[in-house]
Amino acid sequence: MGDVINLNRFRKARARAEEAKQADENRTRYGRRKEDKQRERAERERAAKDLDGKELD
């Protein structure tokens, strides 16, 4: 007789592995560094300020 195997453990392990793979793909696709976000925000604010300075009364 063989050992009893809990199939739920293997199903859950496979699901966790798939979720981890998807999370890794999402990090590479959508993830940005904090410095990049701050730089982009500063550029937007600078452009808005520059545009407001050129506004006609």
The first five atom37 places (N, CA, C, CB, O) and aatype in JSON, in Angstrom:
{
  "aatype": [12, 7, 3, 19, 9, 2, 10, 2, 1, 13, 1, 11, 0, 1, 0, 1, 0, 6, 6, 0, 11, 5, 0, 3, 6, 2, 1, 16, 1, 18, 7, 1, 1, 11, 6, 3, 11, 5, 1, 6, 1, 0, 6, 1, 6, 1, 0, 0, 11, 3, 10, 3, 7, 11, 6, 10, 3],
  "atom_mask": [
    [1, 1, 1, 1, 1],
    [1, 1, 1, 0, 1],
    [1, 1, 1, 1, 1],
    [1, 1, 1, 1, 1],
    [1, 1, 1, 1, 1],
    [1, 1, 1, 1, 1],
    [1, 1, 1, 1, 1],
    [1, 1, 1, 1, 1],
    [1, 1, 1, 1, 1],
    [1, 1, 1, 1, 1],
    [1, 1, 1, 1, 1],
    [1, 1, 1, 1, 1],
    [1, 1, 1, 1, 1],
    [1, 1, 1, 1, 1],
    [1, 1, 1, 1, 1],
    [1, 1, 1, 1, 1],
    [1, 1, 1, 1, 1],
    [1, 1, 1, 1, 1],
    [1, 1, 1, 1, 1],
    [1, 1, 1, 1, 1],
    [1, 1, 1, 1, 1],
    [1, 1, 1, 1, 1],
    [1, 1, 1, 1, 1],
    [1, 1, 1, 1, 1],
    [1, 1, 1, 1, 1],
    [1, 1, 1, 1, 1],
    [1, 1, 1, 1, 1],
    [1, 1, 1, 1, 1],
    [1, 1, 1, 1, 1],
    [1, 1, 1, 1, 1],
    [1, 1, 1, 0, 1],
    [1, 1, 1, 1, 1],
    [1, 1, 1, 1, 1],
    [1, 1, 1, 1, 1],
    [1, 1, 1, 1, 1],
    [1, 1, 1, 1, 1],
    [1, 1, 1, 1, 1],
    [1, 1, 1, 1, 1],
    [1, 1, 1, 1, 1],
    [1, 1, 1, 1, 1],
    [1, 1, 1, 1, 1],
    [1, 1, 1, 1, 1],
    [1, 1, 1, 1, 1],
    [1, 1, 1, 1, 1],
    [1, 1, 1, 1, 1],
    [1, 1, 1, 1, 1],
    [1, 1, 1, 1, 1],
    [1, 1, 1, 1, 1],
    [1, 1, 1, 1, 1],
    [1, 1, 1, 1, 1],
    [1, 1, 1, 1, 1],
    [1, 1, 1, 1, 1],
    [1, 1, 1, 0, 1],
    [1, 1, 1, 1, 1],
    [1, 1, 1, 1, 1],
    [1, 1, 1, 1, 1],
    [1, 1, 1, 1, 1]
  ],
  "atom_positions": [
    [[0.82, -1.17, 0.0], [0.0, 0.0, 0.0], [0.87, 1.25, 0.0], [-0.94, -0.01, 1.19], [1.9, 1.3, 0.68]],
    [[0.47, 2.23, -0.75], [1.22, 3.46, -0.83], [0.78, 4.46, 0.23], [0.0, 0.0, 0.0], [-0.18, 4.23, 0.97]],
    [[1.49, 5.53, 0.3], [1.15, 6.58, 1.25], [-0.05, 7.36, 0.74], [2.34, 7.52, 1.49], [-0.28, 7.48, -0.46]],
    [[-0.81, 7.89, 1.7], [-1.97, 8.72, 1.36], [-1.46, 10.1, 0.99], [-2.99, 8.79, 2.56], [-0.63, 10.68, 1.69]],
    [[-1.96, 10.62, -0.13], [-1.52, 11.92, -0.63], [-2.71, 12.88, -0.61], [-0.93, 11.79, -2.08], [-3.81, 12.54, -1.06]],
    [[-2.48, 14.05, -0.08], [-3.51, 15.07, -0.04], [-3.41, 15.9, -1.33], [-3.37, 15.98, 1.23], [-2.48, 16.69, -1.5]],
    [[-4.36, 15.71, -2.23], [-4.31, 16.41, -3.52], [-4.57, 17.9, -3.38], [-5.32, 15.81, -4.48], [-4.11, 18.69, -4.2]],
    [[-5.32, 18.3, -2.35], [-5.57, 19.74, -2.15], [-4.26, 20.5, -1.94], [-6.51, 19.96, -0.95], [-4.13, 21.64, -2.39]],
    [[-3.32, 19.88, -1.26], [-2.03, 20.53, -1.03], [-1.34, 20.81, -2.35], [-1.14, 19.66, -0.13], [-0.77, 21.89, -2.53]],
    [[-1.37, 19.88, -3.26], [-0.72, 20.06, -4.56], [-1.48, 21.08, -5.41], [-0.62, 18.73, -5.31], [-0.86, 21.86, -6.13]],
    [[-2.79, 21.07, -5.34], [-3.58, 22.05, -6.1], [-3.3, 23.47, -5.61], [-5.08, 21.74, -5.99], [-3.11, 24.39, -6.4]],
    [[-3.26, 23.61, -4.28], [-3.0, 24.94, -3.72], [-1.58, 25.4, -4.04], [-3.23, 24.94, -2.21], [-1.36, 26.58, -4.31]],
    [[-0.64, 24.49, -4.0], [0.75, 24.85, -4.33], [0.85, 25.29, -5.78], [1.69, 23.66, -4.07], [1.55, 26.25, -6.09]],
    [[0.16, 24.6, -6.66], [0.18, 24.97, -8.08], [-0.48, 26.34, -8.27], [-0.54, 23.9, -8.94], [0.01, 27.16, -9.05]],
    [[-1.59, 26.58, -7.56], [-2.27, 27.87, -7.67], [-1.37, 29.0, -7.16], [-3.59, 27.86, -6.88], [-1.33, 30.07, -7.76]],
    [[-0.66, 28.76, -6.05], [0.25, 29.78, -5.53], [1.37, 30.06, -6.52], [0.84, 29.35, -4.19], [1.75, 31.22, -6.7]],
    [[1.89, 29.04, -7.15], [2.96, 29.22, -8.12], [2.47, 30.03, -9.33], [3.51, 27.86, -8.59], [3.2, 30.89, -9.83]],
    [[1.27, 29.76, -9.78], [0.71, 30.51, -10.91], [0.47, 31.96, -10.53], [-0.59, 29.87, -11.39], [0.72, 32.86, -11.33]],
    [[-0.03, 32.2, -9.31], [-0.25, 33.57, -8.86], [1.06, 34.32, -8.73], [-1.0, 33.58, -7.53], [1.14, 35.5, -9.07]],
    [[2.09, 33.64, -8.25], [3.4, 34.28, -8.12], [3.96, 34.63, -9.5], [4.38, 33.36, -7.36], [4.57, 35.68, -9.66]],
    [[3.77, 33.76, -10.47], [4.23, 34.03, -11.83], [3.5, 35.23, -12.41], [4.03, 32.79, -12.73], [4.12, 36.09, -13.03]],
    [[2.19, 35.3, -12.2], [1.39, 36.43, -12.7], [1.81, 37.73, -12.0], [-0.12, 36.17, -12.48], [1.89, 38.78, -12.64]],
    [[2.06, 37.66, -10.71], [2.49, 38.85, -9.97], [3.83, 39.34, -10.49], [2.58, 38.55, -8.46], [4.04, 40.55, -10.62]],
    [[4.74, 38.43, -10.79], [6.04, 38.82, -11.33], [5.89, 39.49, -12.69], [6.95, 37.6, -11.44], [6.55, 40.49, -12.96]],
    [[5.03, 38.95, -13.53], [4.78, 39.57, -14.83], [4.19, 40.96, -14.67], [3.85, 38.69, -15.67], [4.57, 41.88, -15.39]],
    [[3.26, 41.12, -13.73], [2.65, 42.43, -13.51], [3.66, 43.43, -12.98], [1.48, 42.31, -12.53], [3.62, 44.6, -13.35]],
    [[4.58, 42.98, -12.12], [5.6, 43.89, -11.61], [6.49, 44.39, -12.73], [6.45, 43.2, -10.55], [6.85, 45.57, -12.75]],
    [[6.84, 43.52, -13.65], [7.7, 43.97, -14.74], [6.93, 44.84, -15.73], [8.3, 42.77, -15.47], [7.5, 45.75, -16.33]],
    [[5.65, 44.58, -15.89], [4.86, 45.33, -16.86], [4.44, 46.69, -16.32], [3.64, 44.53, -17.26], [4.54, 47.69, -17.04]],
    [[3.96, 46.75, -15.09], [3.37, 47.97, -14.56], [4.21, 48.64, -13.49], [2.03, 47.67, -14.01], [3.97, 49.81, -13.17]],
    [[5.16, 47.96, -12.93], [5.92, 48.51, -11.82], [6.89, 49.59, -12.26], [0.0, 0.0, 0.0], [7.55, 49.47, -13.29]],
    [[6.95, 50.63, -11.47], [7.92, 51.7, -11.72], [8.57, 52.04, -10.39], [7.24, 52.96, -12.36], [7.98, 51.84, -9.33]],
    [[9.78, 52.54, -10.45], [10.47, 52.91, -9.25], [9.9, 54.21, -8.7], [11.97, 53.05, -9.52], [9.29, 55.0, -9.42]],
    [[10.11, 54.42, -7.42], [9.6, 55.61, -6.76], [10.21, 56.88, -7.38], [9.91, 55.56, -5.26], [9.52, 57.88, -7.55]],
    [[11.5, 56.81, -7.73], [12.16, 57.97, -8.32], [11.5, 58.34, -9.66], [13.67, 57.69, -8.53], [11.34, 59.52, -9.98]],
    [[11.13, 57.33, -10.44], [10.48, 57.59, -11.73], [9.14, 58.28, -11.53], [10.29, 56.28, -12.5], [8.81, 59.22, -12.25]],
    [[8.37, 57.82, -10.55], [7.07, 58.43, -10.27], [7.24, 59.88, -9.82], [6.32, 57.63, -9.2], [6.5, 60.76, -10.26]],
    [[8.22, 60.13, -8.95], [8.43, 61.49, -8.47], [8.91, 62.4, -9.59], [9.45, 61.49, -7.32], [8.48, 63.55, -9.68]],
    [[9.79, 61.9, -10.44], [10.28, 62.7, -11.55], [9.15, 63.06, -12.51], [11.39, 61.95, -12.31], [9.05, 64.2, -12.96]],
    [[8.3, 62.09, -12.8], [7.17, 62.35, -13.7], [6.2, 63.36, -13.09], [6.43, 61.04, -14.03], [5.7, 64.24, -13.79]],
    [[5.95, 63.24, -11.79], [5.05, 64.18, -11.11], [5.63, 65.58, -11.14], [4.81, 63.74, -9.66], [4.9, 66.54, -11.38]],
    [[6.94, 65.72, -10.91], [7.6, 67.02, -10.94], [7.54, 67.63, -12.33], [9.05, 66.91, -10.48], [7.32, 68.83, -12.47]],
    [[7.72, 66.82, -13.36], [7.64, 67.32, -14.74], [6.24, 67.82, -15.06], [8.05, 66.23, -15.73], [6.09, 68.85, -15.71]],
    [[5.22, 67.09, -14.61], [3.85, 67.53, -14.85], [3.56, 68.84, -14.14], [2.86, 66.46, -14.39], [2.94, 69.74, -14.72]],
    [[4.01, 68.97, -12.89], [3.78, 70.21, -12.14], [4.52, 71.37, -12.79], [4.23, 70.04, -10.67], [3.99, 72.48, -12.88]],
    [[5.76, 71.12, -13.24], [6.54, 72.18, -13.89], [5.86, 72.61, -15.18], [7.99, 71.69, -14.17], [5.81, 73.81, -15.48]],
    [[5.35, 71.67, -15.95], [4.67, 72.0, -17.21], [3.39, 72.79, -16.94], [4.35, 70.73, -18.02], [3.08, 73.74, -17.66]],
    [[2.64, 72.4, -15.9], [1.41, 73.12, -15.56], [1.73, 74.54, -15.1], [0.62, 72.37, -14.46], [1.03, 75.48, -15.46]],
    [[2.79, 74.69, -14.31], [3.19, 76.01, -13.83], [3.63, 76.89, -14.99], [4.32, 75.9, -12.78], [3.31, 78.07, -15.05]],
    [[4.38, 76.3, -15.92], [4.84, 77.03, -17.09], [3.66, 77.46, -17.95], [5.81, 76.18, -17.91], [3.65, 78.58, -18.47]],
    [[2.7, 76.6, -18.11], [1.51, 76.92, -18.9], [0.69, 78.02, -18.23], [0.66, 75.68, -19.11], [0.15, 78.89, -18.91]],
    [[0.58, 77.97, -16.91], [-0.15, 79.02, -16.2], [0.55, 80.36, -16.34], [-0.3, 78.68, -14.73], [-0.12, 81.39, -16.37]],
    [[1.86, 80.36, -16.42], [2.61, 81.61, -16.58], [2.41, 82.24, -17.94], [0.0, 0.0, 0.0], [2.6, 83.44, -18.09]],
    [[2.05, 81.45, -18.94], [1.85, 81.96, -20.29], [0.39, 82.3, -20.59], [2.35, 80.96, -21.3], [0.05, 82.68, -21.7]],
    [[-0.46, 82.15, -19.57], [-1.89, 82.38, -19.77], [-2.16, 83.87, -19.94], [-2.71, 81.81, -18.57], [-1.58, 84.7, -19.24]],
    [[-3.03, 84.2, -20.87], [-3.42, 85.59, -21.11], [-4.5, 85.98, -20.11], [-3.92, 85.79, -22.57], [-5.34, 85.16, -19.73]],
    [[-4.47, 87.23, -19.7], [-5.48, 87.71, -18.74], [-6.79, 87.99, -19.38], [-5.01, 88.94, -18.06], [-7.73, 88.4, -18.7]]
  ]
}
